Amino acid sequence: MSQLSDKILLQEEGAAQPQFVSRFFKISLLIFVTLGLLAIIMLLLTNRLRSEQKNDSELMEAVIGTKTNLSESHLWLEKYLMGYSDIDIDGIFTQIDTVREETAIIIEGGINEGADEIRPVRDPELIRRQARLLSTIDKFTELARRRVANPAESGIGTPLDQEFDNIFYKIIQEVEGIESLLEENEVLQAVQFNRFFWGILLTWVGALFAGFIIFQMVEKRRLLLIAARNKAIAELRESEKRTVMAQKVGKIGIWDWDPNTGDLVWSDEVYTIFGFTPCEIEPTYELFLEMLNPDDRGEVSASVEAALYERKPYKLDCRIIRKDGSEGFAEATGEVLFDKEDKPIRMLGTFMDITERKELESKLTKLATTDPLTGAFNRAKFDDLISMEVARAKRFAHPLTIVLFDIDNFKLVNDRYGHAVGDTVLKTIADIIFKNSRATNYFVRWGGEEFVVIAVETDTDGALKLAERMRSEIEAHAFETVGKVTASFGVALLAEDDTVDSLIMRADEALYRAKENGRNRVEV
């Protein structure tokens, strides 16, 4: 049994993957992937925001530089127009052109950082303000060149001077507007950055918390499953003990056979039934057949074939040969399991020792059909036998004779020597009859001191010889205590129109004539 239960436990432990754990693993994996992707997106947005913050900071520096350079150029230009002769007017216009080019670069592509990386300005309002600044710088440059070219018309207080100053102050206003816009953007970006930062932090914390909760749930469920499995294993072990005990008490073994590989597993009780221990032999189907009585191997083998190929479960009794050579009886059962393609994959069955039952059945049958004193068949068995033999003799036209005999003066024996001595006489006469009658004949105690021999396949002459031989053997035997005992015989051959009753009646009439004619004789 242990081999079968271990096999079942291995299969269960290898196949029992809890669906609950698998389901929560998928859920937790989905949550982690989702939160991870969200965190990555927020991180990318944060990096972009930081990049924009850096870009705006660089823009702020560039705008401040524009204001400073233009203010310086405006100052030197005023000095030049006031008559300072040591001022490099070409350098002033070069500086103004440089400021204009840098402003154009800012508008067109943003700040050129380091290598060739260019981050364009994305704020529409900032782009519009920078465009106006560029246009104002162009107007400023134009007026500056007109003033230098026409000193007489550009003195202090002239319309050109006033227009020039207005343009300059407009540049300052544009620059300050850009500065204000950048400062507002910086504040907003700082707020957004904080939001993104805390969002990422909370997302990761949420992911860790969710992972912890899921882990606790899965771990709790796993421990419950382990406890349930351990309980099931303990119950299976306990059930196995009870099953083993029941098998020993009932002498029932279990077997499991794979007809494709030939692997055969026996429970311990099967070994015991055949007289072996589990370590002595390796069970195979061929070995199993060898341990059956040769006359029963064909029937068992045919039953197995019918179960495999005709889906016929079987149950039959067979004789077994034990390890010590003794013979017993077993009840064998078997049934086949098939796969979806209708191919046999496994055969299961039981093997039960029924030797004691068969012996008991034999004893009960003997008690029910034989006379306990003499060992001859009793009157009830005679009724079955004579009916069967009369029917067969008539069907096949074979001779059948009955010999009815009675012990002479048997009442005197009982009266003079007692019933114990009378029983001994009856046993002795029964032994004489058994020795002088063929095995195919039936010997029956008809009742009291009367007996019947059903002589199968025997005609009148053969029955007379049989009766005479038995009579003479009884007469010649020296009975203990009693001495000489004789018997009278009546013989009747089955006629075509005979019934059982008429046949018995004619034999009884012949016996009666033997008694009337002096006893110790045979009459037909």
Secondary structure as UniProt FT lines:
FT   HELIX           2..15
FT   HELIX           19..81
FT   TURN            82..83
FT   TURN            85..86
FT   HELIX           89..109
FT   STRAND          111..113
FT   TURN            114..116
FT   STRAND          117..119
FT   HELIX           124..149
FT   HELIX           151..153
FT   TURN            156..157
FT   HELIX           159..250
FT   STRAND          252..257
FT   TURN            259..261
FT   STRAND          264..266
FT   HELIX           268..274
FT   TURN            278..280
FT   HELIX           285..290
FT   HELIX           294..310
FT   STRAND          314..321
FT   TURN            323..324
FT   STRAND          327..338
FT   TURN            340..341
FT   STRAND          344..353
FT   HELIX           355..369
FT   TURN            372..374
FT   HELIX           379..396
FT   STRAND          400..407
FT   TURN            408..409
FT   HELIX           410..417
FT   HELIX           419..436
FT   TURN            439..440
FT   STRAND          442..447
FT   TURN            448..449
FT   STRAND          450..456
FT   HELIX           460..476
FT   TURN            480..482
FT   STRAND          487..493
FT   TURN            496..497
FT   HELIX           500..516
FT   TURN            517..518
FT   STRAND          522..523
//
